């Protein structure tokens, strides 16, 4: 109940930052450590969930491409080599990228508005700019930890978008290049996993609104 009240306060304050005065800042500074801890834990959970979800589908699709390559190689080795050149390393690179905890400088959301990220980042950034108020129960470490998790989630969403674009491109390319080989069953399975990942990602983003 307390956490819900405090989160609501932060959301309101984050949209009226220019109207803040000393009284408002003092109220925010009174937020208990457990609020920052809950925010940190919630965002960390979202980070883990998104990474695991994306890795799972990348691994599935990589395996399906490997099977398609093996099947195509038996009838057209040259085309198999050309069509699947470097695709496995691309899947692996995306897996590693989303699993990484690093936040590249200047990471953005590609113009996409994500309310959860916008409100938390805005509120935490303002608090960080008023560190003199973070005394007593409100530790700077908790604040920085929460902000780092929000930035990391932003980065992972960007990678997830990159993964989504890549598998869409692979889906279209494979359909165009392999439809004449009678690989309908394999292509349908690939398309199904692509669709499921897009649905999962859309559902994940809906949680952040």
C-alpha positions as CSV (number, residue, x, y, z in Angstrom):
1,X,0.0,0.0,0.0
2,X,2.8,2.4,0.9
3,X,4.7,1.5,-2.2
4,X,1.7,2.1,-4.4
5,X,1.1,5.6,-2.8
6,X,4.8,6.5,-3.2
7,X,4.9,5.4,-6.8
8,X,1.8,7.4,-7.6
9,X,3.4,10.4,-6.1
10,X,6.5,10.0,-8.2
11,X,4.4,9.6,-11.4
12,X,2.6,12.8,-10.7
13,X,5.8,14.7,-9.8
14,X,7.7,13.4,-12.9
15,X,5.1,15.1,-15.2
16,X,5.3,18.5,-13.4
17,X,9.0,18.8,-12.8
18,X,9.2,22.5,-13.6
19,X,6.7,23.3,-10.9
20,X,8.7,21.6,-8.2
21,X,9.6,23.7,-5.1
22,X,11.5,23.0,-2.0
23,X,8.4,21.6,-0.2
24,X,7.8,19.1,-3.0
25,X,11.4,18.0,-3.1
26,X,11.4,17.5,0.6
27,X,8.3,15.3,0.4
28,X,10.0,13.1,-2.3
29,X,13.2,12.9,-0.2
30,X,11.2,11.4,2.6
31,X,10.5,8.3,0.5
32,X,11.7,5.2,2.5
33,X,14.5,2.9,1.4
34,X,12.0,0.1,0.9
35,X,10.4,2.0,-1.9
36,X,13.7,2.2,-3.8
37,X,14.3,-1.5,-3.0
38,X,10.9,-2.5,-4.4
39,X,11.5,-0.4,-7.5
40,X,14.9,-1.9,-8.0
41,X,13.6,-5.5,-7.5
42,X,10.6,-4.9,-9.9
43,X,12.8,-3.6,-12.7
44,X,15.4,-6.2,-12.2
45,X,12.7,-8.9,-12.5
46,X,11.6,-7.3,-15.8
47,X,15.1,-7.2,-17.1
48,X,15.6,-10.9,-16.4
49,X,12.3,-11.8,-17.9
50,X,12.9,-9.9,-21.1
51,X,16.4,-11.4,-21.5
52,X,15.3,-15.0,-20.9
53,X,12.3,-14.6,-23.1
54,X,14.3,-13.2,-26.0
55,X,17.1,-15.7,-25.6
56,X,14.7,-18.6,-25.6
57,X,13.2,-17.6,-29.0
58,X,16.5,-16.8,-30.5
59,X,17.8,-20.2,-29.6
60,X,14.7,-21.9,-31.0
61,X,14.9,-20.1,-34.3
62,X,18.7,-20.7,-34.6
63,X,18.0,-24.4,-34.2
64,X,15.3,-24.3,-36.8
65,X,17.6,-22.5,-39.2
66,X,20.3,-25.1,-38.6
67,X,17.8,-27.9,-39.6
68,X,16.7,-26.0,-42.7
69,X,20.3,-25.5,-43.7
70,X,21.1,-29.2,-43.3
71,X,18.0,-30.1,-45.4
72,X,18.8,-27.6,-48.1
73,X,22.4,-28.6,-48.2
74,X,21.4,-32.1,-49.4
75,X,19.7,-30.6,-52.5
76,X,21.6,-27.4,-53.1
77,X,24.8,-27.0,-51.2
78,X,25.8,-23.7,-52.7
79,X,22.6,-22.0,-51.9
80,X,22.6,-23.5,-48.4
81,X,26.0,-22.0,-47.7
82,X,25.0,-18.6,-49.1
83,X,21.6,-18.4,-47.5
84,X,22.7,-19.4,-44.0
85,X,26.1,-17.7,-44.0
86,X,26.7,-16.0,-40.7
87,X,23.1,-16.4,-39.5
88,X,24.1,-18.6,-36.5
89,X,26.7,-16.1,-35.3
90,X,24.1,-13.3,-35.6
91,X,21.7,-15.2,-33.4
92,X,24.5,-15.8,-30.9
93,X,25.5,-12.1,-30.9
94,X,22.0,-11.0,-30.1
95,X,21.7,-13.6,-27.3
96,X,24.9,-12.3,-25.8
97,X,23.9,-8.7,-26.3
98,X,20.6,-9.0,-24.4
99,X,22.1,-11.1,-21.7
100,X,24.8,-8.4,-21.1
101,X,24.2,-6.0,-18.2
102,X,26.1,-3.2,-20.0
103,X,24.2,0.0,-21.0
104,X,25.8,1.5,-24.1
105,X,26.3,5.3,-23.9
106,X,23.4,7.2,-25.4
107,X,21.1,4.2,-25.3
108,X,17.6,5.2,-26.5
109,X,14.2,3.8,-27.1
110,X,14.1,4.5,-30.9
111,X,11.4,7.0,-30.4
112,X,9.0,4.6,-28.7
113,X,7.3,5.9,-25.6
114,X,7.3,3.5,-22.7
115,X,5.5,5.0,-19.7
116,X,7.1,2.8,-17.1
117,X,10.6,3.8,-18.2
118,X,9.8,7.4,-18.8
119,X,8.2,8.0,-15.4
120,X,10.8,6.1,-13.4
121,X,13.8,7.5,-15.2
122,X,12.5,11.0,-14.9
123,X,11.7,10.7,-11.2
124,X,14.9,9.0,-10.3
125,X,17.0,11.5,-12.4
126,X,15.5,14.5,-10.6
127,X,16.2,12.9,-7.2
128,X,19.8,12.3,-8.4
129,X,20.1,16.0,-9.2
130,X,19.1,16.8,-5.6
131,X,21.4,14.4,-3.8
132,X,21.6,16.7,-0.8
133,X,18.1,15.6,0.1
134,X,19.0,11.9,0.1
135,X,19.9,11.6,3.7
136,X,19.0,9.2,6.5
137,X,16.9,6.3,5.3
138,X,17.2,7.3,1.7
139,X,20.6,6.0,0.5
140,X,22.2,7.2,-2.7
141,X,23.2,3.6,-3.4
142,X,19.5,2.6,-3.6
143,X,18.8,5.5,-5.9
144,X,21.7,4.7,-8.2
145,X,20.8,1.0,-8.2
146,X,17.2,1.7,-9.2
147,X,18.3,4.1,-12.0
148,X,20.8,1.6,-13.3
149,X,18.1,-1.1,-13.5
150,X,15.8,1.3,-15.4
151,X,18.6,2.2,-17.9
152,X,19.4,-1.5,-18.3
153,X,15.7,-2.3,-19.1
154,X,15.7,0.5,-21.7
155,X,18.8,-1.0,-23.3
156,X,17.3,-4.5,-23.3
157,X,14.1,-3.3,-24.9
158,X,16.3,-1.8,-27.6
159,X,18.1,-5.1,-28.2
160,X,14.7,-6.9,-28.2
161,X,13.5,-4.6,-30.9
162,X,16.7,-5.3,-32.9
163,X,16.1,-9.1,-32.4
164,X,12.5,-8.7,-33.6
165,X,13.6,-6.9,-36.7
166,X,16.3,-9.5,-37.5
167,X,13.9,-12.5,-37.2
168,X,11.3,-10.8,-39.3
169,X,13.9,-10.3,-42.0
170,X,15.0,-13.9,-41.7
171,X,11.4,-15.1,-41.9
172,X,10.8,-13.2,-45.1
173,X,14.1,-14.2,-46.7
174,X,13.6,-17.9,-45.9
175,X,10.0,-17.8,-47.2
176,X,11.2,-16.2,-50.5
177,X,14.1,-18.5,-51.0
178,X,12.9,-21.9,-49.8
179,X,9.2,-22.0,-50.7
180,X,10.0,-23.8,-54.0
181,X,11.9,-26.6,-52.2
182,X,8.9,-28.2,-50.4
183,X,10.0,-27.1,-47.0
184,X,6.5,-26.0,-46.0
185,X,6.4,-27.7,-42.7
186,X,9.7,-26.4,-41.6
187,X,8.9,-22.9,-42.7
188,X,5.6,-22.9,-41.0
189,X,7.3,-23.9,-37.7
190,X,9.8,-21.1,-38.1
191,X,7.0,-18.6,-38.8
192,X,5.1,-19.8,-35.8
193,X,8.0,-19.1,-33.5
194,X,8.5,-15.7,-35.0
195,X,4.9,-14.9,-34.4
196,X,5.0,-16.1,-30.9
197,X,8.0,-14.0,-30.0
198,X,6.4,-10.9,-31.5
199,X,3.3,-11.6,-29.4
200,X,5.3,-12.1,-26.2
201,X,7.2,-8.9,-26.8
202,X,4.0,-7.0,-27.4
203,X,2.5,-8.4,-24.2
204,X,5.7,-7.5,-22.3
205,X,5.6,-3.9,-23.5
206,X,1.9,-3.6,-22.6
207,X,2.9,-4.4,-19.0
208,X,5.0,-1.2,-19.0
209,X,2.1,1.1,-19.9
